[in-house]
Amino acid sequence: MSEVKSGDTVSIHYTGTLSDGSVFDSSQGREPLEFVVGSGQIIPGLDTALPGMKVGDEKRVEIASDDAYGPHHAEARQAVPRAEIPADIPLEIGVQLQAKNERGEIMPLTVVEVSEETVVLDANHPLAGKDLTFEIELVAVS
């Protein structure tokens, strides 16, 4: 049985947890996640944990925020006048929205505060600034 190396296509089952033990994502009950190792398709800390694994191997990987979704940037939060947001857009804390930046790229935003006058939108990834733990099982390598 061969070991995983950069450039291999792999399939993994995983469960990701935060430092308090709460699960933020899992492939359980779904198809395994498939990607090319070393291609940048997944977070760096998880990508670098796979080389050397063999099909059937299981591993617990603790990933610092810098090797996951990066640090939380305070400047990525912006207060927008509520009147500038169309009335048909739900404005509840936690709602995910999309906007285009100056270059026309789609940016995901999260509603983090709502008042009568303003809505605070956060462009940070919801897991930015958080250390993550993954339980992974290598299902296939090709």
MARDREN-908994 format. One record per residue (C-alpha): residue in three letters; z, x, y. Coordinates in Angstrom, 2 decimals, always signed. Layout:
[site 'ALA'; [Z; X; Y]];
...
// end
This chain:
[site 'MET'; [+0.00; +0.00; +0.00]];
[site 'SER'; [-1.01; +1.51; +3.34]];
[site 'GLU'; [+1.13; +1.88; +6.43]];
[site 'VAL'; [+0.26; +0.26; +9.75]];
[site 'LYS'; [-1.44; +2.53; +12.28]];
[site 'SER'; [-2.88; +2.05; +15.75]];
[site 'GLY'; [-6.14; +0.07; +15.61]];
[site 'ASP'; [-5.15; -1.99; +12.56]];
[site 'THR'; [-5.25; -5.77; +12.76]];
[site 'VAL'; [-1.88; -7.11; +11.64]];
[site 'SER'; [-0.24; -10.49; +11.12]];
[site 'ILE'; [+3.50; -10.85; +11.64]];
[site 'HIS'; [+6.09; -13.57; +11.50]];
[site 'TYR'; [+8.73; -13.11; +14.19]];
[site 'THR'; [+11.74; -14.64; +15.84]];
[site 'GLY'; [+12.63; -13.47; +19.35]];
[site 'THR'; [+16.17; -13.80; +20.70]];
[site 'LEU'; [+17.98; -13.03; +23.95]];
[site 'SER'; [+21.19; -11.02; +24.21]];
[site 'ASP'; [+23.25; -14.22; +23.84]];
[site 'GLY'; [+21.53; -14.94; +20.50]];
[site 'SER'; [+19.44; -17.87; +21.74]];
[site 'VAL'; [+15.91; -18.07; +20.32]];
[site 'PHE'; [+13.14; -17.97; +22.95]];
[site 'ASP'; [+10.17; -17.97; +20.54]];
[site 'SER'; [+9.39; -17.95; +16.83]];
[site 'SER'; [+6.36; -18.12; +14.57]];
[site 'GLN'; [+8.36; -19.89; +11.85]];
[site 'GLY'; [+6.58; -23.09; +10.84]];
[site 'ARG'; [+3.34; -21.80; +12.41]];
[site 'GLU'; [+0.61; -19.38; +11.49]];
[site 'PRO'; [+1.65; -15.72; +11.81]];
[site 'LEU'; [+0.77; -13.90; +15.02]];
[site 'GLU'; [-2.36; -11.75; +14.59]];
[site 'PHE'; [-3.28; -8.87; +16.90]];
[site 'VAL'; [-4.61; -5.31; +16.98]];
[site 'VAL'; [-1.86; -2.66; +17.05]];
[site 'GLY'; [-2.05; -0.44; +20.13]];
[site 'SER'; [-4.47; -2.72; +22.01]];
[site 'GLY'; [-1.99; -4.01; +24.59]];
[site 'GLN'; [-2.19; -7.60; +23.28]];
[site 'ILE'; [+1.60; -7.81; +22.87]];
[site 'ILE'; [+4.60; -6.35; +24.68]];
[site 'PRO'; [+4.82; -2.54; +24.38]];
[site 'GLY'; [+8.21; -2.41; +22.64]];
[site 'LEU'; [+7.02; -4.62; +19.82]];
[site 'ASP'; [+3.65; -2.87; +19.55]];
[site 'THR'; [+5.27; +0.55; +19.06]];
[site 'ALA'; [+7.64; -0.78; +16.36]];
[site 'LEU'; [+4.84; -1.58; +13.90]];
[site 'PRO'; [+3.24; +1.77; +12.94]];
[site 'GLY'; [+4.64; +2.94; +9.62]];
[site 'MET'; [+5.46; -0.57; +8.35]];
[site 'LYS'; [+3.96; -1.91; +5.12]];
[site 'VAL'; [+3.16; -5.49; +4.10]];
[site 'GLY'; [+6.40; -7.25; +3.22]];
[site 'ASP'; [+8.57; -4.95; +5.38]];
[site 'GLU'; [+11.08; -6.61; +7.68]];
[site 'LYS'; [+12.55; -5.01; +10.78]];
[site 'ARG'; [+14.93; -5.82; +13.63]];
[site 'VAL'; [+13.66; -4.43; +16.93]];
[site 'GLU'; [+15.73; -4.28; +20.12]];
[site 'ILE'; [+13.51; -3.99; +23.19]];
[site 'ALA'; [+14.69; -3.09; +26.69]];
[site 'SER'; [+13.24; -5.22; +29.48]];
[site 'ASP'; [+11.06; -2.34; +30.71]];
[site 'ASP'; [+9.26; -2.33; +27.33]];
[site 'ALA'; [+9.10; -6.14; +27.20]];
[site 'TYR'; [+8.10; -8.16; +30.28]];
[site 'GLY'; [+9.29; -5.62; +32.83]];
[site 'PRO'; [+11.93; -5.91; +35.53]];
[site 'HIS'; [+12.55; -9.04; +37.56]];
[site 'HIS'; [+11.04; -8.62; +41.05]];
[site 'ALA'; [+12.85; -10.50; +43.81]];
[site 'GLU'; [+9.72; -10.37; +45.99]];
[site 'ALA'; [+7.86; -12.48; +43.38]];
[site 'ARG'; [+9.94; -15.51; +44.46]];
[site 'GLN'; [+8.60; -17.47; +47.39]];
[site 'ALA'; [+9.80; -20.54; +49.27]];
[site 'VAL'; [+6.95; -22.96; +50.01]];
[site 'PRO'; [+7.23; -25.95; +52.34]];
[site 'ARG'; [+7.46; -29.03; +50.13]];
[site 'ALA'; [+4.84; -30.77; +52.29]];
[site 'GLU'; [+2.24; -28.15; +51.23]];
[site 'ILE'; [+2.52; -29.13; +47.56]];
[site 'PRO'; [+0.42; -32.14; +46.47]];
[site 'ALA'; [+2.51; -35.24; +45.79]];
[site 'ASP'; [+1.21; -35.60; +42.20]];
[site 'ILE'; [+2.70; -32.24; +41.12]];
[site 'PRO'; [+6.09; -32.57; +39.40]];
[site 'LEU'; [+8.77; -30.61; +41.23]];
[site 'GLU'; [+11.55; -30.19; +38.71]];
[site 'ILE'; [+13.33; -26.92; +37.99]];
[site 'GLY'; [+11.64; -25.13; +35.10]];
[site 'VAL'; [+8.23; -26.76; +35.53]];
[site 'GLN'; [+5.37; -24.29; +35.02]];
[site 'LEU'; [+2.57; -24.39; +37.61]];
[site 'GLN'; [-0.55; -22.32; +38.23]];
[site 'ALA'; [-2.00; -20.97; +41.46]];
[site 'LYS'; [-4.83; -18.63; +42.38]];
[site 'ASN'; [-4.04; -15.37; +44.13]];
[site 'GLU'; [-6.19; -13.69; +46.82]];
[site 'ARG'; [-8.48; -12.23; +44.14]];
[site 'GLY'; [-9.04; -15.64; +42.49]];
[site 'GLU'; [-6.88; -14.79; +39.45]];
[site 'ILE'; [-4.71; -17.51; +37.93]];
[site 'MET'; [-0.97; -16.84; +38.38]];
[site 'PRO'; [+1.67; -18.74; +36.41]];
[site 'LEU'; [+4.57; -19.91; +38.58]];
[site 'THR'; [+7.91; -21.49; +37.71]];
[site 'VAL'; [+9.74; -23.96; +39.94]];
[site 'VAL'; [+13.23; -22.44; +40.35]];
[site 'GLU'; [+14.69; -24.36; +43.32]];
[site 'VAL'; [+13.88; -27.68; +44.98]];
[site 'SER'; [+15.25; -29.05; +48.26]];
[site 'GLU'; [+14.11; -31.69; +50.73]];
[site 'GLU'; [+12.25; -29.06; +52.77]];
[site 'THR'; [+11.19; -26.31; +50.36]];
[site 'VAL'; [+10.28; -25.47; +46.79]];
[site 'VAL'; [+11.00; -21.96; +45.53]];
[site 'LEU'; [+8.34; -20.67; +43.12]];
[site 'ASP'; [+8.82; -17.62; +40.92]];
[site 'ALA'; [+5.82; -15.54; +39.74]];
[site 'ASN'; [+7.96; -13.38; +37.42]];
[site 'HIS'; [+7.48; -13.91; +33.71]];
[site 'PRO'; [+10.37; -16.14; +32.54]];
[site 'LEU'; [+11.63; -13.26; +30.36]];
[site 'ALA'; [+11.29; -10.55; +33.03]];
[site 'GLY'; [+14.43; -8.46; +33.39]];
[site 'LYS'; [+15.75; -9.47; +29.96]];
[site 'ASP'; [+16.34; -7.31; +26.91]];
[site 'LEU'; [+14.87; -8.89; +23.78]];
[site 'THR'; [+15.48; -8.67; +20.05]];
[site 'PHE'; [+12.81; -9.46; +17.45]];
[site 'GLU'; [+13.19; -10.01; +13.73]];
[site 'ILE'; [+9.72; -9.26; +12.36]];
[site 'GLU'; [+8.07; -9.45; +8.96]];
[site 'LEU'; [+4.72; -7.79; +8.35]];
[site 'VAL'; [+2.53; -10.34; +6.56]];
[site 'ALA'; [-0.91; -8.65; +6.49]];
[site 'VAL'; [-2.79; -5.51; +7.57]];
[site 'SER'; [-6.55; -5.07; +7.78]];
// end
